[in-house]
Amino acid sequence: MDSTPKTIAKGLTHTNCITIGIASPTTPVREKWTSNIEFTLSCIAYSVGFGNIWKFPYTALDNGGGAFLIPYLVVLFLIGRPLYYLEMAMGQFCSRGCVKIYDMAPAMRGVGVGQSVAMVVAMSYYTPILAITLRYLLLSFSSELPWSKCDHSWSRCINSDFRGYANVTNGLTEDRRNVSAELYFTNTIMHRAPLAEGLGWPDGKLVLCLLVSWAILVVILIKGVRSTGKAAYFLAIFPYVIIFILLAHSLSLEGSLEGIKFFLTPKWESLFSAKVWMEAVTQCFFSLSICFGGIIAYSSFNNFSNNVYRDAMIISWLDTFTSIVVGCIVFGVLGNLAHVTHRTSIQDIVREGPGLTFMAYPDAIAKFEYCPQLFSVLFFLMFFIVGIGSNLGAITSVITAIRDRCPTVENWKIVMGVSVSMFCISVVYLTPGGLDLLDVLDTYGAKYVTLTLALFEILTFAWIYGVDRVCRDIKFMLQIETGLFWRICWGIIAPLLVGVILIVSFVDYVPLNVPAEYNVAGWILYTFAILQLPLWAGYAIMTQDEKGCRTAWKTAFQPSTTWGPENELTRDQYNKMESKRSLFTATPDRHCTHRLCGKIFD
């Protein structure tokens, strides 16, 4: 018979020319990337995004430029790249999202749920930043940049296109005034007001830009990873065209080399500051987008034998290269801004994260002697495109977690449900007090939650599941032996550094400069995310079939019966390999310390 029903095609085998049906899977087979290049480009579009262009330059500026660069590179080498490879390898091995992957230790499923909470928080403020970027992109097509001139209602304002330095007047110098780009962002775009006065109402034009941004995301996401992969060709490659154009222009500006020198020259005394190292770790997580679940989700759509080691190395190094290049662009422009305004300190130019993108850079572009509109369009187009890529990864992580739980629900229904819900939430950040609220949720709901859950993720992978078993899984999947460097980073260095930095971050905690109730709300959000750990652990223990509390507890921290590769035949081979190994390596009388060390070095 030539025609075979598609529903059971995966469950057929041929014996003596007779077709026999074998337990066809009840769950739909997970969709896959059309090609490996689409996966690689999608990861580039996801990882190389807001973390590199929005957060990295500001974080470097706030921590002394070059003083931050060395801790960042050290942390990237010892924590960032190893975790990126670990998440990518395990996501591909089991073809599960950031929650379902904890079938390796069901009691730790709360880590994935908590990471989904952090991802929802980050996703809620990523799209408003995207909307503001779109607003600036559209304004860049004006015959004159609207932020280059002061409005008559603004007091003590200096035109951003003014390239000189104002004289002292009544004992007050220019650096005590505000440039028009800053006031334009504060008064015209955001209508900013203190959070103590309430959130207020969002600007209608920004809400429309937010709607357009979500519409673009829905169009790309509606058909799953296949449409996401096709969009990645543009989202991952085109920004680099703009980046190198902006880099060439930045290097041509007067004073730019001083700014780049400030960026690349380390201040060795800052290496002993715990704050710089904590910022380096958190920036590494945001820059590579690790410990949020997005990398696990993307790699779960890979073919089982894809060379994920090669992809992880390419993407992690490209991400680092992009951060440094973008840092050179931004600091080159800031160096030019300091030069034309005769300022001695680059750090005096801008003080807050959104301000670097929407205040300092527009101010510097307005001072460009030739075609400021062109460079404004290029910059905000680049920022918008990488923002789309970052948002796609974040949303895909949440959608994948939902689909793993409800595999029969159609993808477009989940996409529409998530998009409409998040659009309604995202509007809040476009209110006059929205950026202060963003800072609260970014600190408590993303930064602290991510650091805490990152520690538990590493401990789950490296100590509960075991580095040695991870290495065996990689060997089974890729036929690659894992070196001692990766074992030590996963098992010792990464958990130790993340644990120390997490403790130091709590010891050095300083409440945000917002009304007290918002700090309390932030801690409630953090508590809600972290409480997923004991709640899901308790659920996993209580739902075990084994009798006896001790046996149920032990089983809850061991891989479930369905754990392993997605393909049933491959999973059977894997289970046989593990069963055979357990017969020859069973040593129940070993000391607990030996058993723990065996998880890394056996």
C-alpha positions in Angstrom: 0.0 0.0 0.0 1.5 3.3 -1.1 -0.6 5.7 0.9 0.1 5.6 4.6 -1.9 7.8 7.1 0.2 10.6 8.2 -1.0 10.3 11.8 0.7 7.0 12.3 3.6 7.3 9.9 6.1 7.8 12.7 5.0 4.6 14.4 5.4 2.1 11.6 8.1 -0.5 10.9 8.5 -3.0 8.1 9.1 -6.7 8.7 9.0 -9.2 5.7 7.2 -6.6 3.6 4.4 -6.3 6.2 3.7 -2.9 7.8 3.2 -3.1 11.5 1.9 -0.2 13.6 3.8 0.5 16.8 2.5 2.7 19.6 2.2 6.0 17.7 2.9 9.0 20.0 -0.2 10.6 21.5 1.6 14.0 21.7 2.3 16.0 18.5 5.9 15.7 17.3 7.8 18.9 18.1 8.3 21.2 15.1 11.9 21.7 14.0 13.9 24.5 12.5 14.0 24.3 8.7 17.8 24.4 8.8 20.6 24.8 11.3 21.5 28.3 10.0 18.0 29.5 11.0 18.6 28.3 14.5 22.0 30.0 14.7 20.6 33.3 13.3 17.6 33.1 15.6 19.9 32.7 18.6 22.0 35.6 17.4 18.9 37.8 16.9 17.8 36.8 20.5 21.1 37.1 22.3 22.4 40.1 20.4 19.8 42.6 21.4 18.7 45.0 24.1 21.3 43.5 26.5 24.1 44.6 24.2 22.9 47.9 22.9 20.7 49.2 25.8 22.2 47.8 29.0 25.8 47.1 28.2 27.0 50.6 27.3 25.2 52.1 30.3 26.4 49.5 32.7 30.0 50.0 31.5 29.6 53.8 31.8 28.1 53.5 35.3 31.0 51.2 36.4 33.9 53.2 35.1 34.2 52.1 31.4 37.3 49.8 31.2 37.1 49.0 34.9 34.0 47.0 34.0 35.2 45.4 30.8 37.8 43.1 32.5 35.3 41.6 35.1 32.8 41.2 32.3 35.2 39.3 30.1 36.3 37.1 33.0 32.7 36.3 34.0 31.8 35.7 30.4 34.6 33.2 30.0 34.0 31.3 33.3 30.2 31.6 33.6 28.5 33.0 30.5 29.9 30.7 27.8 29.7 27.5 29.9 26.1 28.1 30.9 25.2 29.1 27.3 26.6 25.8 26.0 25.0 23.9 28.9 21.5 25.3 28.3 21.8 24.8 24.5 23.0 21.2 24.8 20.4 20.1 27.3 17.6 21.9 25.5 18.5 20.1 22.3 19.0 16.7 24.1 15.6 16.5 25.6 13.5 18.7 23.2 11.8 20.4 26.1 11.2 24.0 27.1 12.5 25.8 30.3 9.9 24.1 32.6 9.6 20.7 31.0 13.4 20.3 31.0 13.2 19.7 34.7 11.9 16.2 34.1 15.6 15.6 34.8 14.7 16.4 38.5 11.0 17.0 38.9 11.4 18.5 42.3 13.3 21.4 40.7 10.6 22.3 38.2 10.0 25.5 40.2 13.2 26.8 38.7 11.7 26.7 35.3 8.4 28.2 36.4 10.3 31.0 38.3 12.4 31.7 35.2 9.2 32.0 33.2 7.9 34.6 35.7 11.2 36.5 35.2 10.8 36.2 31.5 7.3 37.5 31.6 8.5 40.5 33.6 11.3 41.2 31.2 9.0 40.7 28.2 6.5 43.2 29.7 9.0 46.1 29.6 10.9 45.0 26.4 8.1 45.9 24.1 7.5 49.4 25.6 11.2 50.1 25.0 10.5 48.9 21.4 7.5 51.2 21.1 9.6 54.3 22.2 12.3 53.2 19.7 9.7 53.1 16.9 8.4 56.5 17.9 12.0 58.0 17.6 12.5 56.1 14.3 9.4 57.7 12.8 10.4 61.2 14.2 13.9 60.8 12.6 12.3 61.3 9.1 11.4 64.9 10.0 13.1 67.7 8.0 14.6 68.7 11.3 15.2 66.5 14.3 12.4 67.6 16.7 14.6 67.2 19.7 17.4 69.4 18.4 15.6 72.6 19.4 14.2 73.8 22.7 10.5 74.3 23.1 9.5 77.8 24.3 7.9 76.3 27.4 11.2 74.7 28.6 13.2 76.8 31.0 17.0 76.7 31.2 17.2 74.6 28.0 20.1 74.5 25.5 19.5 73.3 21.9 21.0 69.9 21.3 22.3 71.0 17.9 24.4 73.7 19.6 28.0 72.5 19.2 29.7 75.1 21.5 29.9 75.7 25.2 27.8 78.3 26.9 29.4 81.2 28.8 28.9 81.5 32.6 25.8 83.4 33.3 24.9 84.5 36.9 27.3 82.0 38.2 25.5 79.1 36.5 27.2 77.1 33.8 25.8 75.1 31.0 26.3 71.8 32.7 23.6 72.8 35.2 21.1 73.2 32.3 19.3 70.5 30.3 19.8 69.8 26.6 16.7 69.8 24.5 17.0 66.1 23.7 16.7 65.2 27.4 13.7 67.6 27.9 12.1 66.3 24.7 12.3 62.7 26.0 11.1 63.7 29.5 8.4 66.2 28.6 7.2 65.4 25.1 7.7 61.7 24.7 7.1 60.3 28.2 5.5 63.3 30.0 7.5 62.0 33.0 6.4 62.6 36.5 7.5 61.2 39.9 6.1 57.8 40.8 4.9 59.3 44.1 2.3 61.2 42.0 0.9 58.0 40.6 1.4 56.3 37.2 -0.8 58.6 35.2 -2.2 58.0 31.7 0.0 56.7 28.8 0.7 58.8 25.7 -1.6 57.9 22.8 1.1 57.9 20.1 3.3 55.6 22.2 0.3 53.2 22.7 -0.2 53.1 18.9 3.6 52.4 18.5 3.2 49.6 21.0 0.3 48.2 19.1 2.3 48.2 15.9 5.3 46.5 17.6 3.1 43.7 19.0 1.4 43.3 15.6 4.9 42.8 14.0 5.8 40.2 16.7 2.5 38.3 16.2 2.9 38.1 12.4 6.4 36.5 12.9 5.3 34.2 15.7 1.9 33.1 14.4 3.4 30.1 12.4 5.9 29.0 15.0 9.6 28.6 14.7 9.5 28.2 10.9 8.4 31.8 10.4 10.7 32.9 13.2 13.6 31.2 11.4 12.8 33.0 8.1 12.7 36.4 9.9 16.0 35.7 11.6 17.9 36.1 8.3 17.0 39.8 8.4 16.9 40.3 12.1 20.3 38.9 12.7 22.3 40.1 9.7 21.0 43.5 8.8 21.8 45.2 12.2 25.5 44.4 11.6 25.4 46.4 8.4 24.1 49.4 10.4 26.5 48.7 13.3 29.6 48.9 11.0 28.3 52.1 9.3 27.8 53.7 12.8 31.2 52.5 13.9 32.9 54.1 10.9 31.1 57.3 11.5 31.8 57.3 15.3 35.5 56.8 14.7 35.5 59.9 12.3 34.1 62.2 15.0 36.4 64.6 16.9 37.0 63.5 20.4 35.7 60.0 19.8 39.0 58.3 20.5 39.1 59.8 24.0 35.7 58.2 24.6 36.8 54.9 23.3 40.0 55.1 25.3 37.9 55.7 28.5 35.9 52.6 27.5 38.9 50.3 27.0 41.2 51.6 29.7 40.8 49.7 33.0 41.0 51.2 36.4 42.6 48.3 38.3 41.4 49.4 41.7 37.8 48.8 40.6 38.5 45.1 40.2 38.2 44.8 44.0 34.7 46.3 44.0 32.0 43.7 44.6 29.5 45.9 42.8 31.5 45.8 39.6 31.6 42.0 39.6 27.9 41.7 40.5 27.1 44.0 37.6 29.3 42.0 35.3 27.4 38.8 36.2 24.0 40.3 35.7 25.1 42.0 32.5 26.5 38.6 31.2 23.1 37.0 31.9 21.2 39.8 30.1 23.7 40.0 27.2 23.7 36.3 26.4 20.1 35.9 27.6 21.0 32.9 29.7 19.0 31.6 32.7 15.8 33.1 31.3 14.7 30.0 29.4 14.9 31.4 25.8 18.1 29.5 24.8 16.6 26.2 26.1 13.4 26.9 24.2 15.2 27.7 20.9 17.5 24.7 21.1 14.6 22.4 21.9 13.5 22.8 18.2 16.9 21.5 17.0 17.5 18.2 15.3 19.0 15.8 17.9 22.4 15.5 16.2 22.9 19.2 15.5 26.5 20.4 16.4 25.4 22.6 19.3 28.9 23.0 20.6 29.9 24.9 17.4 26.8 27.0 17.5 27.3 27.9 21.2 30.9 29.0 20.6 30.1 31.1 17.5 27.1 32.9 19.1 28.7 33.5 22.5 31.9 35.0 20.9 29.8 37.0 18.4 27.8 38.4 21.3 30.9 39.5 23.1 32.3 41.1 19.9 29.0 42.9 19.4 29.0 44.3 22.9 32.5 45.7 22.5 31.8 47.2 19.1 28.6 48.8 20.3 30.4 50.0 23.3 33.0 51.7 21.0 30.2 53.3 19.0 28.4 54.7 22.0 31.6 55.8 23.9 32.9 57.3 20.6 29.8 59.4 20.3 29.9 60.3 24.0 33.5 61.3 23.6 32.5 63.6 20.7 29.7 65.0 22.8 32.1 65.7 25.6 34.5 67.3 23.1 32.0 69.7 21.5 30.6 70.8 24.9 34.0 71.0 26.5 33.1 68.6 29.3 35.9 66.9 31.1 34.1 63.8 32.3 32.1 61.4 30.1 30.3 60.0 33.1 28.7 63.4 33.7 26.8 63.2 30.3 24.2 60.6 31.2 23.2 58.8 34.4 20.4 56.3 33.6 19.8 53.4 31.4 17.0 54.7 29.1 18.8 58.0 29.0 21.7 56.6 27.2 19.5 55.6 24.3 16.9 58.2 24.3 18.7 61.3 25.7 22.5 61.2 25.2 22.5 59.5 21.8 19.8 61.8 20.2 21.6 64.8 21.7 24.9 63.6 20.1 23.2 62.9 16.8 21.7 66.4 16.7 25.2 67.8 16.9 26.3 65.8 13.8 27.4 68.3 11.1 26.1 66.3 8.1 22.9 64.4 7.7 21.9 63.9 11.4 18.5 62.5 10.2 20.3 59.7 8.3 22.3 58.6 11.3 19.3 58.9 13.6 17.3 56.6 11.2 20.1 54.1 11.1 20.6 54.0 14.9 16.9 53.7 15.8 16.3 51.2 13.0 19.1 49.1 14.3 17.8 49.3 17.8 14.3 48.5 16.7 15.4 45.4 14.7 17.5 43.9 17.5 14.6 44.7 19.9 12.3 42.6 17.7 14.9 39.8 17.9 15.1 40.0 21.7 11.4 40.0 22.1 10.9 37.0 19.8 13.2 34.9 22.0 11.5 36.1 25.2 8.0 35.4 23.9 9.0 32.0 22.4 10.3 30.9 25.8 6.9 31.6 27.4 4.9 30.1 24.5 7.1 27.0 24.5 6.5 26.5 28.3 2.7 26.7 27.7 2.8 24.4 24.7 4.8 21.8 26.6 2.0 21.9 29.2 -0.8 22.0 26.7 0.6 20.3 23.5 -2.8 20.0 21.8 -3.6 23.8 21.8 -2.9 25.4 18.5 0.1 27.7 18.3 -1.8 30.7 17.0 -4.2 30.7 20.0 -1.3 30.7 22.5 0.4 33.5 20.5 -2.7 35.7 20.4 -3.5 35.0 24.1 0.1 35.9 25.2 0.3 38.9 22.9 -3.0 40.5 23.9 -2.4 39.9 27.6 1.2 41.3 27.5 0.0 44.3 25.4 -2.4 45.3 28.1 0.3 45.0 30.8 3.0 46.8 28.7 0.9 49.9 28.4 1.6 50.6 32.0 5.3 51.4 31.3 4.3 54.2 28.8 2.7 56.2 31.6 4.5 59.3 33.1 5.7 57.1 36.0 6.2 54.0 33.9 10.0 54.2 33.6 10.4 54.3 37.4 8.1 51.3 37.6 10.3 49.6 34.9 13.3 50.1 37.1 11.5 48.5 40.1 10.4 45.4 38.1 13.8 45.1 36.4 15.6 45.1 39.7 13.3 42.8 41.7 11.5 40.8 39.1 14.4 40.2 36.6 17.8 40.9 38.2 17.3 39.3 41.7 15.0 36.5 40.5 17.4 35.6 37.6 20.5 35.6 39.9 18.7 33.4 42.5 17.3 31.0 40.0 20.5 30.9 38.0 22.2 29.4 41.1 19.5 26.7 41.5 19.6 26.0 37.7 23.4 25.4 37.9 23.0 23.2 41.0 20.2 21.2 39.4 22.2 20.5 36.2 25.6 20.1 37.8 25.0 18.5 41.2 21.5 16.9 41.2 21.5 15.6 37.7 25.3 15.6 37.6 28.0 17.1 35.4 29.1 13.5 34.5 25.7 12.6 33.3 25.4 15.9 31.3 28.7 14.9 29.6 27.5 11.4 28.9 24.3 12.9 27.3 26.5 15.2 25.2 28.7 12.3 24.2 25.6 10.2 23.3 24.1 13.1 21.3 27.2 14.6 19.6 29.9 12.0 20.0 32.0 14.8 21.6 34.0 14.3 24.8 33.6 17.1 27.3 36.9 18.6 28.6 37.9 19.2 32.2 37.5 23.0 31.7 33.7 22.7 31.1 33.3 20.2 34.0 35.1 22.5 36.5 33.1 25.6 35.3 29.8 23.9 35.5 30.4 22.0 38.8 32.5 24.4 40.8 33.3 27.9 39.4 29.9 28.9 38.1 27.9 27.9 41.2 30.5 29.3 43.6 30.8 32.7 41.8 27.0 33.1 41.3 26.4 32.1 44.9 28.9 34.6 46.3 27.7 37.5 44.1 24.1 36.7 45.0 24.9 36.9 48.7 26.9 40.1 48.2 24.1 41.7 46.3 21.7 41.1 49.2 24.2 42.4 51.7 24.8 45.6 49.7 21.1 46.1 49.0 19.9 49.7 48.8 16.2 50.4 48.3 15.3 52.1 45.0 14.5 55.8 45.1 10.8 55.2 44.7 7.9 55.3 47.2 8.3 52.5 49.8 5.3 50.6 48.7 6.9 49.9 45.3 10.0 48.4 46.9 7.6 46.2 49.0 5.7 45.2 45.8 9.1 44.4 44.2 10.0 42.1 47.1 6.5 40.4 46.9 7.1 39.7 43.2 10.6 38.3 44.0 9.1 36.1 46.8 6.3 34.9 44.4 8.9 33.8 41.8 11.2 32.1 44.4 8.3 30.4 46.2 7.8 28.3 43.1 10.8 26.3 44.2 9.4 24.8 47.4 5.8 24.6 46.0 6.7 22.6 43.0 9.2 20.5 45.0 6.4 19.6 47.4 4.0 18.8 44.6 6.6 16.5 42.9 7.2 14.6 46.1 3.5 14.2 46.9 2.7 12.9 43.4 5.3 10.1 43.4 4.0 6.6 43.2 6.6 5.2 45.6 5.5 4.5 49.1 7.4 6.1 52.0 8.4 9.7 52.4 12.1 9.0 52.0 11.7 7.0 48.8 9.3 9.6 47.3 11.7 12.4 48.2 14.7 10.6 46.6 12.7 9.7 43.4 11.5 13.3 43.0 15.1 14.4 42.5 15.8 11.7 39.9 15.0 11.8 36.2 11.4 10.9 35.3 10.5 7.8 33.3 9.9 9.9 30.2 13.2 11.8 30.5 15.6 11.5 27.5 15.6 12.2 23.7 12.3 13.0 22.0 12.5 10.1 19.5 11.3 6.9 21.1 13.9 4.6 19.5 16.7 7.0 20.4 15.3 7.2 24.0 15.2 3.4 24.3 18.9 3.2 23.2 19.7 5.9 25.7 17.9 4.2 28.5 19.6 0.9 27.8 23.0 2.6 27.8 22.2 4.2 31.2 20.8 0.9 32.7 23.9 -1.0 31.6 26.2 1.7 33.1 24.3 1.7 36.4 24.8 -2.1 36.7 28.6 -1.8 36.5 29.0 1.4 38.5 26.6 0.9 41.4 28.5 1.7 44.6 25.9 2.3 47.4 28.5 2.2 50.1 30.4 5.3 48.9 30.6 8.3 51.2 28.2 11.1 50.1 31.1 13.4 49.4 32.5 10.8 47.0 29.1 10.4 45.3 28.8 14.2 44.8 32.3 14.5 43.4 31.6 11.6 41.2 28.8 13.6 39.5 31.5 15.9 38.2 34.7 13.8 37.7 33.6 10.2 37.2 
